[in-house]
Amino acid sequence: MGIIYKFHNDLDTDQIIASQYLLLPTIDEMKVHAFESLDPDFSKNIHPGDFIVGGENFGCGSSREQAPSVLKALGVKAVVAKSFARIFYRNAINIGLPVIVCKDLYDHVLNGDTMELFLSEGIVQSGGKEYVCTKLPPYMQGILDKGGLIASLNENAASRSADCRYGGGE
């Protein structure tokens, strides 16, 4: 169970992390500035396991990978939105941040409400109601489970290499 932080339609990556903070050397230094223009205390208030809920076109704007990266670094459990900008969605999966499309949730929850996500079932519960969301295909769930695309590819490559060394491969 986590707290909902609700944001508007067409939320731009510049609103997630403003361009001036991209000069900071690490994601840990950047994360304290997440959503600073919309909620200056956001990074102080959010806790690991909390959720971002957005409207249509969440993460539009630039293709910066730092936008989902700062959310993951803050411990955001998932971003649930009516729809996502394609590049934000892809970047989030690549770094291991769950992004879930749920058309009905946004209109029925408020900032500060609590919710629970059942990722593998594609279900969100909040306010005593259950919402059906897009269920991720097993291969995408596997990427998230391994911490992102690169970690997944590295683990798969190591596994294939081990199979070959120990007679399990070709």
RASUL-V578276 format. One record per residue. N is the residue number from 1. OMEGA is omega in whole degrees, -180 to 180 (* if undefined). Layout:
BEGIN
n = (N	N)
omega = (OMEGA	OMEGA)
END
This chain:
BEGIN
n = (1	2	3	4	5	6	7	8	9	10	11	12	13	14	15	16	17	18	19	20	21	22	23	24	25	26	27	28	29	30	31	32	33	34	35	36	37	38	39	40	41	42	43	44	45	46	47	48	49	50	51	52	53	54	55	56	57	58	59	60	61	62	63	64	65	66	67	68	69	70	71	72	73	74	75	76	77	78	79	80	81	82	83	84	85	86	87	88	89	90	91	92	93	94	95	96	97	98	99	100	101	102	103	104	105	106	107	108	109	110	111	112	113	114	115	116	117	118	119	120	121	122	123	124	125	126	127	128	129	130	131	132	133	134	135	136	137	138	139	140	141	142	143	144	145	146	147	148	149	150	151	152	153	154	155	156	157	158	159	160	161	162	163	164	165	166	167	168	169	170)
omega = (179	-180	177	169	-171	180	-171	173	175	178	-174	177	176	177	175	175	-177	-173	-179	-179	178	178	178	-171	-176	176	179	177	180	-170	-180	180	-179	178	-175	-178	-179	-178	-176	-179	-176	-175	178	-174	-176	179	175	-179	176	-174	169	174	-178	178	180	170	180	176	178	179	-174	-178	-174	178	-179	-179	176	-179	179	178	177	-180	177	179	177	-177	179	169	-180	-177	175	175	-178	166	-173	-175	177	-180	-179	178	-180	178	-179	-179	176	176	180	175	-171	175	178	-173	-171	-173	-172	-175	-175	180	179	173	180	174	176	176	176	-179	173	-169	-176	178	-177	-177	172	174	177	177	179	179	179	-179	178	-178	175	179	-180	175	-177	-179	177	176	177	177	179	-179	-179	175	178	-174	-177	179	179	179	179	180	179	179	179	179	178	179	179	178	-179	-179	-173	174	-179	-177	-179	*)
END
